[in-house]
Amino acid sequence: MDLDTLIQHFFGTHDPGTLTEAEYERGLERLGIGFGVEREPSRKFALWTLMEALGVAPLPAEAFAKEPQLKAAAEDYLKAAFRMERYGEQDD
């Protein structure tokens, strides 16, 4: 899934910074609905990561209660994001 395509699909623009607060909230609502009805695991995970980037994602245990592999992947994603935020880019 392409990030620009997802943003265009759910928010109706390639630049969410141009949206009014009401338009942005409607886009978040559409994104949440899209996540809720998505059944294909990789697409569902992609939508969750976008929601996480926007600060509206449910916790992995809630988002992927019936999908243990996706739950583990989401937890790993959050750990990596925390490390990047806290310590910056790391060479391993």
C-alpha positions in Angstrom: 0.0 0.0 0.0 1.3 3.4 -1.0 1.1 6.1 1.7 0.2 8.9 -0.7 -2.6 6.7 -2.1 -3.9 5.9 1.4 -3.9 9.6 2.4 -5.7 10.6 -0.8 -8.3 7.8 -0.3 -9.2 8.6 3.3 -8.6 12.3 3.4 -9.4 13.4 -0.2 -6.0 15.2 -0.7 -2.3 14.5 -0.9 -1.7 17.2 1.6 -3.6 16.7 4.9 -2.1 20.0 6.2 -4.6 21.8 4.0 -7.6 20.3 5.6 -9.9 22.0 8.1 -10.2 20.3 11.5 -13.6 18.9 10.5 -12.3 17.5 7.2 -9.4 15.9 9.0 -11.7 14.4 11.6 -13.9 12.9 8.9 -10.8 11.5 7.2 -9.8 9.9 10.5 -13.3 8.5 10.9 -13.1 7.0 7.3 -9.7 5.5 8.2 -11.0 3.9 11.4 -13.9 2.4 9.5 -11.6 1.1 6.7 -9.4 -0.5 9.4 -12.4 -2.0 11.1 -13.8 -3.7 7.9 -10.4 -4.7 6.3 -9.9 -8.5 6.3 -6.7 -8.9 4.4 -3.9 -9.0 7.1 -1.2 -7.0 5.3 -3.7 -4.2 4.4 -5.1 -4.2 7.9 -1.6 -3.8 9.3 -0.8 -1.0 6.8 -3.9 0.9 7.9 -3.0 0.4 11.6 0.5 1.8 11.0 -1.0 4.9 9.3 -3.4 5.3 12.3 -0.4 5.0 14.6 1.5 7.6 12.7 -1.6 9.9 13.1 -1.9 9.1 16.8 -5.3 7.4 16.6 -4.4 3.7 16.5 -5.8 1.3 19.0 -3.3 -0.7 21.1 -2.0 -3.8 19.4 -3.9 -6.1 21.8 -7.2 -4.5 20.9 -6.5 -4.0 17.2 -5.3 -7.5 16.5 -7.0 -9.6 19.3 -7.7 -12.4 16.9 -4.5 -12.2 14.9 -1.5 -13.0 17.2 1.1 -12.6 14.4 -0.2 -9.1 13.6 -0.3 -8.2 17.3 3.3 -9.2 17.7 4.3 -7.3 14.5 2.5 -4.2 15.8 4.2 -4.5 19.2 7.6 -4.8 17.4 6.7 -1.8 15.3 6.0 0.3 18.4 9.2 -0.8 20.1 11.2 0.2 17.0 9.4 3.5 16.7 10.1 4.2 20.4 13.8 3.5 20.0 14.0 5.7 16.9 12.2 8.5 18.8 14.3 8.2 21.9 17.7 7.4 20.5 17.6 8.4 16.9 18.8 6.2 14.0 21.0 3.4 15.2 23.5 1.3 13.4 23.3 -2.3 14.5 
